[in-house]
Amino acid sequence: MDFFEPPPAPQPKEEPFEQKPWFGSPRNELGVSTGLRLVLARTDDVALAVIDVVAFTTGVSLNLVALRRTPGDPGTFDHPFGHFWLPTHKGGELPPGRLESYHKLQDEQAHHARQIDQRLQLEQKRLWKNLTKAGNKRIREKYEG
């Protein structure tokens, strides 16, 4: 750009995002609960109900619930949102693979906590330092002494 050329035209400002009324409740409103509870359908096994209706200036929000009276057979899709219930052994004990998976998850969570928390990092470092010292001492005693 030459010194005597005019500066480039300013870029047009981007318009702020405006949520359409049918997309959801307004961002700047809490809404007013109507306290409505209404059972829409009920059978021996299933119930469908409206738990609450929240009113906004642009419309309403419905809280709908579907419930089962008794759980299905183990190993079936029991939850309305598709959570899979894994079967247990007949004695009510967990299969060994599931218990191992649980312990592995606990170890991973503890590892993640140590990475985040500096105090836990120092404790872990101190523990490994002491274990290393004890191991080296035992090796020296065994082979040198």
MODELLER restraints for C-alpha pairs under 7 A, 6 or more apart:
rsr = mdl.restraints
at = mdl.atoms
rsr.add(forms.Gaussian(group=physical.xy_distance, feature=features.Distance(at['CA:21:A'], at['CA:58:A']), mean=6.17, stdev=0.5))
rsr.add(forms.Gaussian(group=physical.xy_distance, feature=features.Distance(at['CA:25:A'], at['CA:56:A']), mean=6.82, stdev=0.5))
rsr.add(forms.Gaussian(group=physical.xy_distance, feature=features.Distance(at['CA:31:A'], at['CA:54:A']), mean=5.80, stdev=0.5))
rsr.add(forms.Gaussian(group=physical.xy_distance, feature=features.Distance(at['CA:31:A'], at['CA:55:A']), mean=5.33, stdev=0.5))
rsr.add(forms.Gaussian(group=physical.xy_distance, feature=features.Distance(at['CA:31:A'], at['CA:56:A']), mean=4.87, stdev=0.5))
rsr.add(forms.Gaussian(group=physical.xy_distance, feature=features.Distance(at['CA:32:A'], at['CA:54:A']), mean=5.29, stdev=0.5))
rsr.add(forms.Gaussian(group=physical.xy_distance, feature=features.Distance(at['CA:32:A'], at['CA:55:A']), mean=5.13, stdev=0.5))
rsr.add(forms.Gaussian(group=physical.xy_distance, feature=features.Distance(at['CA:32:A'], at['CA:56:A']), mean=6.79, stdev=0.5))
rsr.add(forms.Gaussian(group=physical.xy_distance, feature=features.Distance(at['CA:33:A'], at['CA:52:A']), mean=6.93, stdev=0.5))
rsr.add(forms.Gaussian(group=physical.xy_distance, feature=features.Distance(at['CA:33:A'], at['CA:53:A']), mean=5.99, stdev=0.5))
rsr.add(forms.Gaussian(group=physical.xy_distance, feature=features.Distance(at['CA:33:A'], at['CA:54:A']), mean=4.35, stdev=0.5))
rsr.add(forms.Gaussian(group=physical.xy_distance, feature=features.Distance(at['CA:33:A'], at['CA:55:A']), mean=6.34, stdev=0.5))
rsr.add(forms.Gaussian(group=physical.xy_distance, feature=features.Distance(at['CA:34:A'], at['CA:52:A']), mean=6.77, stdev=0.5))
rsr.add(forms.Gaussian(group=physical.xy_distance, feature=features.Distance(at['CA:34:A'], at['CA:53:A']), mean=5.60, stdev=0.5))
rsr.add(forms.Gaussian(group=physical.xy_distance, feature=features.Distance(at['CA:34:A'], at['CA:54:A']), mean=5.96, stdev=0.5))
rsr.add(forms.Gaussian(group=physical.xy_distance, feature=features.Distance(at['CA:35:A'], at['CA:52:A']), mean=5.62, stdev=0.5))
rsr.add(forms.Gaussian(group=physical.xy_distance, feature=features.Distance(at['CA:35:A'], at['CA:53:A']), mean=6.75, stdev=0.5))
rsr.add(forms.Gaussian(group=physical.xy_distance, feature=features.Distance(at['CA:36:A'], at['CA:51:A']), mean=6.62, stdev=0.5))
rsr.add(forms.Gaussian(group=physical.xy_distance, feature=features.Distance(at['CA:36:A'], at['CA:52:A']), mean=5.06, stdev=0.5))
rsr.add(forms.Gaussian(group=physical.xy_distance, feature=features.Distance(at['CA:36:A'], at['CA:53:A']), mean=6.02, stdev=0.5))
rsr.add(forms.Gaussian(group=physical.xy_distance, feature=features.Distance(at['CA:37:A'], at['CA:50:A']), mean=5.57, stdev=0.5))
rsr.add(forms.Gaussian(group=physical.xy_distance, feature=features.Distance(at['CA:37:A'], at['CA:51:A']), mean=4.75, stdev=0.5))
rsr.add(forms.Gaussian(group=physical.xy_distance, feature=features.Distance(at['CA:37:A'], at['CA:52:A']), mean=5.77, stdev=0.5))
rsr.add(forms.Gaussian(group=physical.xy_distance, feature=features.Distance(at['CA:38:A'], at['CA:49:A']), mean=5.57, stdev=0.5))
rsr.add(forms.Gaussian(group=physical.xy_distance, feature=features.Distance(at['CA:38:A'], at['CA:50:A']), mean=5.10, stdev=0.5))
rsr.add(forms.Gaussian(group=physical.xy_distance, feature=features.Distance(at['CA:38:A'], at['CA:51:A']), mean=6.65, stdev=0.5))
rsr.add(forms.Gaussian(group=physical.xy_distance, feature=features.Distance(at['CA:39:A'], at['CA:48:A']), mean=6.10, stdev=0.5))
rsr.add(forms.Gaussian(group=physical.xy_distance, feature=features.Distance(at['CA:39:A'], at['CA:49:A']), mean=4.18, stdev=0.5))
rsr.add(forms.Gaussian(group=physical.xy_distance, feature=features.Distance(at['CA:39:A'], at['CA:50:A']), mean=6.30, stdev=0.5))
rsr.add(forms.Gaussian(group=physical.xy_distance, feature=features.Distance(at['CA:40:A'], at['CA:48:A']), mean=5.49, stdev=0.5))
rsr.add(forms.Gaussian(group=physical.xy_distance, feature=features.Distance(at['CA:40:A'], at['CA:49:A']), mean=5.09, stdev=0.5))
rsr.add(forms.Gaussian(group=physical.xy_distance, feature=features.Distance(at['CA:41:A'], at['CA:47:A']), mean=5.68, stdev=0.5))
rsr.add(forms.Gaussian(group=physical.xy_distance, feature=features.Distance(at['CA:41:A'], at['CA:48:A']), mean=5.11, stdev=0.5))
rsr.add(forms.Gaussian(group=physical.xy_distance, feature=features.Distance(at['CA:41:A'], at['CA:49:A']), mean=6.92, stdev=0.5))
rsr.add(forms.Gaussian(group=physical.xy_distance, feature=features.Distance(at['CA:42:A'], at['CA:48:A']), mean=6.38, stdev=0.5))
rsr.add(forms.Gaussian(group=physical.xy_distance, feature=features.Distance(at['CA:45:A'], at['CA:68:A']), mean=5.59, stdev=0.5))
rsr.add(forms.Gaussian(group=physical.xy_distance, feature=features.Distance(at['CA:45:A'], at['CA:69:A']), mean=5.14, stdev=0.5))
rsr.add(forms.Gaussian(group=physical.xy_distance, feature=features.Distance(at['CA:45:A'], at['CA:70:A']), mean=6.75, stdev=0.5))
rsr.add(forms.Gaussian(group=physical.xy_distance, feature=features.Distance(at['CA:46:A'], at['CA:67:A']), mean=5.65, stdev=0.5))
rsr.add(forms.Gaussian(group=physical.xy_distance, feature=features.Distance(at['CA:46:A'], at['CA:68:A']), mean=4.57, stdev=0.5))
rsr.add(forms.Gaussian(group=physical.xy_distance, feature=features.Distance(at['CA:46:A'], at['CA:69:A']), mean=6.06, stdev=0.5))
rsr.add(forms.Gaussian(group=physical.xy_distance, feature=features.Distance(at['CA:47:A'], at['CA:66:A']), mean=5.78, stdev=0.5))
rsr.add(forms.Gaussian(group=physical.xy_distance, feature=features.Distance(at['CA:47:A'], at['CA:67:A']), mean=5.24, stdev=0.5))
rsr.add(forms.Gaussian(group=physical.xy_distance, feature=features.Distance(at['CA:47:A'], at['CA:68:A']), mean=6.54, stdev=0.5))
rsr.add(forms.Gaussian(group=physical.xy_distance, feature=features.Distance(at['CA:48:A'], at['CA:65:A']), mean=5.77, stdev=0.5))
rsr.add(forms.Gaussian(group=physical.xy_distance, feature=features.Distance(at['CA:48:A'], at['CA:66:A']), mean=4.56, stdev=0.5))
rsr.add(forms.Gaussian(group=physical.xy_distance, feature=features.Distance(at['CA:48:A'], at['CA:67:A']), mean=6.52, stdev=0.5))
rsr.add(forms.Gaussian(group=physical.xy_distance, feature=features.Distance(at['CA:49:A'], at['CA:64:A']), mean=5.85, stdev=0.5))
rsr.add(forms.Gaussian(group=physical.xy_distance, feature=features.Distance(at['CA:49:A'], at['CA:65:A']), mean=5.33, stdev=0.5))
rsr.add(forms.Gaussian(group=physical.xy_distance, feature=features.Distance(at['CA:49:A'], at['CA:66:A']), mean=6.61, stdev=0.5))
rsr.add(forms.Gaussian(group=physical.xy_distance, feature=features.Distance(at['CA:50:A'], at['CA:62:A']), mean=6.81, stdev=0.5))
rsr.add(forms.Gaussian(group=physical.xy_distance, feature=features.Distance(at['CA:50:A'], at['CA:63:A']), mean=5.76, stdev=0.5))
rsr.add(forms.Gaussian(group=physical.xy_distance, feature=features.Distance(at['CA:50:A'], at['CA:64:A']), mean=4.63, stdev=0.5))
rsr.add(forms.Gaussian(group=physical.xy_distance, feature=features.Distance(at['CA:50:A'], at['CA:65:A']), mean=6.31, stdev=0.5))
rsr.add(forms.Gaussian(group=physical.xy_distance, feature=features.Distance(at['CA:51:A'], at['CA:63:A']), mean=5.50, stdev=0.5))
rsr.add(forms.Gaussian(group=physical.xy_distance, feature=features.Distance(at['CA:51:A'], at['CA:64:A']), mean=6.05, stdev=0.5))
rsr.add(forms.Gaussian(group=physical.xy_distance, feature=features.Distance(at['CA:51:A'], at['CA:65:A']), mean=6.80, stdev=0.5))
rsr.add(forms.Gaussian(group=physical.xy_distance, feature=features.Distance(at['CA:52:A'], at['CA:62:A']), mean=6.16, stdev=0.5))
rsr.add(forms.Gaussian(group=physical.xy_distance, feature=features.Distance(at['CA:52:A'], at['CA:63:A']), mean=5.33, stdev=0.5))
rsr.add(forms.Gaussian(group=physical.xy_distance, feature=features.Distance(at['CA:53:A'], at['CA:60:A']), mean=6.56, stdev=0.5))
rsr.add(forms.Gaussian(group=physical.xy_distance, feature=features.Distance(at['CA:53:A'], at['CA:61:A']), mean=5.64, stdev=0.5))
rsr.add(forms.Gaussian(group=physical.xy_distance, feature=features.Distance(at['CA:53:A'], at['CA:62:A']), mean=4.74, stdev=0.5))
rsr.add(forms.Gaussian(group=physical.xy_distance, feature=features.Distance(at['CA:53:A'], at['CA:63:A']), mean=6.35, stdev=0.5))
rsr.add(forms.Gaussian(group=physical.xy_distance, feature=features.Distance(at['CA:54:A'], at['CA:60:A']), mean=5.52, stdev=0.5))
rsr.add(forms.Gaussian(group=physical.xy_distance, feature=features.Distance(at['CA:54:A'], at['CA:61:A']), mean=5.09, stdev=0.5))
rsr.add(forms.Gaussian(group=physical.xy_distance, feature=features.Distance(at['CA:54:A'], at['CA:62:A']), mean=6.63, stdev=0.5))
rsr.add(forms.Gaussian(group=physical.xy_distance, feature=features.Distance(at['CA:55:A'], at['CA:61:A']), mean=6.52, stdev=0.5))
rsr.add(forms.Gaussian(group=physical.xy_distance, feature=features.Distance(at['CA:71:A'], at['CA:78:A']), mean=6.49, stdev=0.5))
rsr.add(forms.Gaussian(group=physical.xy_distance, feature=features.Distance(at['CA:72:A'], at['CA:78:A']), mean=5.80, stdev=0.5))
rsr.add(forms.Gaussian(group=physical.xy_distance, feature=features.Distance(at['CA:74:A'], at['CA:85:A']), mean=6.09, stdev=0.5))
rsr.add(forms.Gaussian(group=physical.xy_distance, feature=features.Distance(at['CA:74:A'], at['CA:86:A']), mean=6.15, stdev=0.5))
rsr.add(forms.Gaussian(group=physical.xy_distance, feature=features.Distance(at['CA:74:A'], at['CA:87:A']), mean=4.65, stdev=0.5))
rsr.add(forms.Gaussian(group=physical.xy_distance, feature=features.Distance(at['CA:75:A'], at['CA:84:A']), mean=6.87, stdev=0.5))
rsr.add(forms.Gaussian(group=physical.xy_distance, feature=features.Distance(at['CA:75:A'], at['CA:85:A']), mean=5.37, stdev=0.5))
rsr.add(forms.Gaussian(group=physical.xy_distance, feature=features.Distance(at['CA:75:A'], at['CA:86:A']), mean=4.89, stdev=0.5))
rsr.add(forms.Gaussian(group=physical.xy_distance, feature=features.Distance(at['CA:75:A'], at['CA:87:A']), mean=5.12, stdev=0.5))
rsr.add(forms.Gaussian(group=physical.xy_distance, feature=features.Distance(at['CA:76:A'], at['CA:84:A']), mean=6.43, stdev=0.5))
rsr.add(forms.Gaussian(group=physical.xy_distance, feature=features.Distance(at['CA:76:A'], at['CA:85:A']), mean=6.27, stdev=0.5))
rsr.add(forms.Gaussian(group=physical.xy_distance, feature=features.Distance(at['CA:77:A'], at['CA:83:A']), mean=6.26, stdev=0.5))
rsr.add(forms.Gaussian(group=physical.xy_distance, feature=features.Distance(at['CA:77:A'], at['CA:84:A']), mean=5.05, stdev=0.5))
rsr.add(forms.Gaussian(group=physical.xy_distance, feature=features.Distance(at['CA:77:A'], at['CA:85:A']), mean=6.55, stdev=0.5))
rsr.add(forms.Gaussian(group=physical.xy_distance, feature=features.Distance(at['CA:78:A'], at['CA:84:A']), mean=6.68, stdev=0.5))
rsr.add(forms.Gaussian(group=physical.xy_distance, feature=features.Distance(at['CA:78:A'], at['CA:85:A']), mean=6.73, stdev=0.5))
rsr.add(forms.Gaussian(group=physical.xy_distance, feature=features.Distance(at['CA:88:A'], at['CA:94:A']), mean=5.43, stdev=0.5))
rsr.add(forms.Gaussian(group=physical.xy_distance, feature=features.Distance(at['CA:88:A'], at['CA:95:A']), mean=6.50, stdev=0.5))
rsr.add(forms.Gaussian(group=physical.xy_distance, feature=features.Distance(at['CA:89:A'], at['CA:95:A']), mean=6.60, stdev=0.5))
rsr.add(forms.Gaussian(group=physical.xy_distance, feature=features.Distance(at['CA:114:A'], at['CA:120:A']), mean=4.99, stdev=0.5))
rsr.add(forms.Gaussian(group=physical.xy_distance, feature=features.Distance(at['CA:114:A'], at['CA:121:A']), mean=5.23, stdev=0.5))
rsr.add(forms.Gaussian(group=physical.xy_distance, feature=features.Distance(at['CA:115:A'], at['CA:121:A']), mean=6.57, stdev=0.5))
